[in-house]
Amino acid sequence: MSEEDLEVAGAAQASLDLSDSMSEGLRLRTEMQRAVQEERYADAAKFRDLLAALDRQAKQAAALAAEAGPGSKALRLRLGQRVVHRTFGYRGVVVGWDVGCCEEEEWQELAQTGKLKEGLSQPFYHLLVEVSDWSYDAAQPPVAYVAQELLAAPELEDDGASWTQVYGPDPLQHPYSYVLFLGQDARGDMLPCRQLRDKYSVRRRDVYKPGEGGTSGDDDAATGPSSGGGSSGGSGSSGGGSGG
C-alpha cells in the first residue's frame, strides 16, 4: 500500500472513530442527565467519567483526521450554526463534522453521494434536525449526516442575514438540544456546551442583541442571551439522515 493510500485509510478510520464517539457521547449525556434528575448520583458520576474519557478519545480522533485527510476542504459551518438542507428543505443545527465522508459504501449509494459536485472529501456534518421537519422514519431519532455543499445558512447565502431575520425567533425543537446546547444567541444560532466545544477545539462564541452586554466567559452555568428550547428526551444514537 502506498504512502498516500495509508494516509487516506488513516483519515477514514479517524473519521469513523469520531462518528462512533459522537453517537456514544449523545447516549452518555442523556443517561447522565436522567440519572441526575432521578437523584442517582453514583450512576451520574460513572456516566460523567465515561463521557470524559470518550471526549478525550474523540479529540484525539479529530486531530488525527485533520492531519491525515489529504486535500480536505475548509469548513464553512460552525458548531451551533442553524442550517437548511438545499434539497429536502429540513432545518437543523450543526453538532459536529468529519473532514470527509466516513460512511460505508452501502450508505453512500443510498444517499447518492456520487452526484455530489465536491465529492466525498468535503466536510460532512452531523446535524440535529428540527422535529417538525422530520418525516423519514418516526422510529429513528431526528439526526442527519450531510455533505457541506447541500447545506445553506442565512449568513452565507443572504448577505450576512441572521437565522432570526430569515426564519424567525423560534428555538430549535429537538430531544437532544438541552444536552448539547446552553441556549440560543441573538442571531438565532445555538450555543454549544463546553464538552461539545472541547471535542472540536473551538471557543465559545457569544452574540448579543444591540445594547445588551455580558461577559464572554466560559461558564456553562449561564444560558447565554436567550433561552434554548427543545424538549427533554430519552437516549438515542446519531446516524442516518441524508448525505447526497
C-alpha positions in Angstrom: 0.0 0.0 0.0 1.4 3.4 -1.0 2.0 6.2 1.5 -0.9 8.2 0.1 -3.2 5.1 0.5 -2.1 4.8 4.1 -2.9 8.5 4.7 -6.4 8.0 3.2 -7.0 4.9 5.3 -5.9 6.7 8.4 -8.2 9.7 7.8 -11.1 7.4 7.1 -10.5 5.4 10.3 -10.1 8.6 12.4 -13.4 10.0 11.0 -15.1 6.7 11.7 -13.9 6.7 15.3 -15.1 10.3 15.7 -18.5 9.4 14.3 -18.8 6.4 16.7 -17.8 8.5 19.7 -20.4 11.2 18.9 -23.2 8.6 18.9 -22.0 7.2 22.2 -21.5 10.7 23.6 -25.1 11.6 22.9 -26.2 8.5 24.7 -24.0 9.0 27.7 -25.0 12.7 28.1 -28.7 11.7 28.0 -28.2 8.9 30.6 -26.2 11.2 32.8 -28.9 13.9 32.7 -31.5 11.3 33.5 -29.5 9.9 36.4 -29.2 13.4 37.9 -32.9 14.1 37.5 -33.6 10.8 39.3 -31.0 11.6 42.0 -28.9 8.5 41.1 -25.7 10.5 41.7 -23.4 7.5 41.8 -24.6 6.5 38.3 -24.3 10.1 37.1 -20.7 10.2 38.3 -19.9 7.0 36.3 -21.5 8.4 33.2 -19.5 11.6 33.7 -16.2 9.7 33.9 -17.1 7.6 30.8 -18.0 10.8 29.0 -14.8 12.5 29.9 -12.7 9.5 28.6 -14.8 9.4 25.4 -14.3 13.2 24.9 -10.5 12.7 25.1 -10.6 9.9 22.6 -12.8 11.9 20.2 -10.4 14.9 20.4 -7.5 12.7 19.5 -9.5 11.2 16.6 -10.4 14.7 15.4 -6.8 15.8 15.4 -5.7 12.6 13.6 -8.4 13.1 10.9 -7.4 16.7 10.4 -3.8 15.8 10.0 -4.3 12.7 7.8 -7.0 13.9 5.5 -5.4 14.7 2.1 -7.0 17.5 0.1 -9.8 18.2 2.7 -11.8 21.3 2.0 -12.2 24.1 4.5 -15.2 24.1 6.9 -17.8 26.6 6.1 -20.1 26.0 9.1 -19.5 26.0 12.8 -20.9 24.3 15.9 -24.4 25.5 16.8 -25.0 27.1 13.4 -28.5 26.5 12.1 -28.8 25.3 8.5 -31.3 24.2 5.9 -30.9 21.3 3.6 -30.8 22.6 0.0 -32.7 19.6 -1.5 -35.1 18.4 1.2 -35.7 21.7 3.0 -35.4 20.4 6.6 -33.9 22.7 9.2 -31.1 21.6 11.6 -28.2 22.6 13.7 -24.5 21.6 13.4 -23.3 19.3 16.2 -20.1 18.0 14.6 -18.3 17.2 11.4 -15.9 14.8 9.7 -13.2 16.1 7.2 -14.7 13.7 4.7 -17.5 11.1 4.4 -16.9 8.2 6.8 -20.0 6.2 6.0 -19.8 2.8 4.3 -20.3 2.3 0.6 -23.9 1.0 1.1 -24.9 4.3 2.8 -23.1 6.3 0.1 -25.1 4.5 -2.6 -28.4 5.1 -0.8 -27.5 8.8 -0.2 -26.5 9.1 -3.9 -23.2 10.7 -2.9 -21.9 10.0 -6.4 -23.9 13.1 -7.5 -22.0 15.4 -5.2 -20.1 18.1 -7.1 -17.4 18.3 -4.5 -17.1 14.5 -3.9 -16.6 12.7 -0.6 -13.5 14.6 0.5 -15.6 17.7 1.5 -16.7 18.1 5.1 -19.7 16.1 6.2 -21.8 17.5 9.1 -23.7 15.8 11.9 -27.0 17.6 12.4 -29.8 17.6 14.9 -32.9 18.0 12.7 -35.9 20.1 13.7 -38.5 17.5 14.9 -41.4 19.1 13.0 -39.4 18.7 9.7 -38.6 15.0 10.3 -40.8 12.9 8.0 -38.5 10.0 7.1 -38.9 7.5 9.9 -40.6 8.4 13.2 -38.8 5.4 14.9 -35.4 6.9 14.3 -34.0 10.0 16.1 -34.1 13.2 14.1 -30.4 13.4 13.2 -28.7 13.5 9.8 -25.2 13.3 8.2 -25.0 15.8 5.3 -22.3 17.0 2.8 -21.3 20.6 3.1 -22.4 21.5 -0.4 -26.0 20.5 0.5 -26.3 22.9 3.5 -27.3 26.5 3.4 -27.1 29.1 6.2 -28.5 32.6 6.0 -25.3 34.4 6.8 -23.6 32.7 3.9 -26.5 33.0 1.5 -28.4 36.2 2.4 -25.8 38.9 2.7 -25.0 38.1 6.2 -28.6 37.9 7.5 -29.2 36.1 10.8 -31.2 33.0 11.2 -33.8 35.0 13.1 -34.2 37.6 10.3 -34.8 34.9 7.7 -36.6 32.1 9.7 -37.9 33.9 12.8 -37.0 33.6 16.5 -38.4 30.2 17.3 -35.7 28.0 19.0 -34.7 24.6 17.7 -37.0 21.8 18.9 -35.1 18.5 19.4 -34.9 16.0 22.2 -31.1 16.3 22.5 -30.9 20.1 22.3 -30.9 20.5 26.1 -28.0 18.1 26.4 -25.7 19.7 23.7 -26.6 23.4 23.8 -26.8 26.1 26.5 -29.4 28.2 24.7 -29.9 30.4 21.7 -27.9 33.5 20.8 -29.2 36.8 19.4 -28.9 35.7 15.8 -30.9 32.5 16.4 -28.0 30.1 16.4 -27.3 27.7 19.3 -24.6 27.9 22.0 -22.7 24.6 22.2 -22.0 23.2 25.6 -18.4 23.1 26.9 -18.0 19.3 26.2 -19.0 19.8 22.6 -16.7 22.8 22.1 -13.8 21.0 23.7 -14.3 18.0 21.4 -13.8 20.1 18.3 -11.3 22.6 20.0 -13.5 25.7 19.4 -14.0 28.7 21.7 -17.4 29.8 23.0 -18.9 32.4 20.6 -21.5 34.7 22.3 -23.6 37.0 20.2 -25.8 39.6 22.0 -28.6 41.9 20.8 -27.7 45.6 20.3 -27.5 47.3 23.7 -27.1 44.0 25.6 -23.8 43.4 27.4 -22.5 40.4 29.1 -19.1 38.8 29.7 -18.0 36.2 27.2 -16.7 33.8 29.8 -16.6 30.1 29.6 -19.2 29.4 32.4 -21.6 26.8 31.1 -23.9 27.6 34.0 -25.1 30.6 32.1 -27.6 30.0 29.3 -26.5 33.0 27.2 -28.5 35.9 25.9 -31.7 33.9 25.3 -33.1 30.6 26.4 -32.7 27.5 24.3 -35.8 25.4 23.9 -36.2 21.9 22.8 -37.9 19.2 24.7 -36.2 16.8 27.0 -36.0 13.2 25.7 -34.5 9.8 26.0 -31.4 8.3 24.7 -30.6 7.5 21.1 -27.7 7.4 18.7 -26.5 9.6 15.9 -26.6 8.5 12.3 -29.0 8.2 9.5 -30.1 11.2 7.5 -29.4 12.4 4.1 -25.9 12.9 2.6 -26.4 13.2 -1.0 
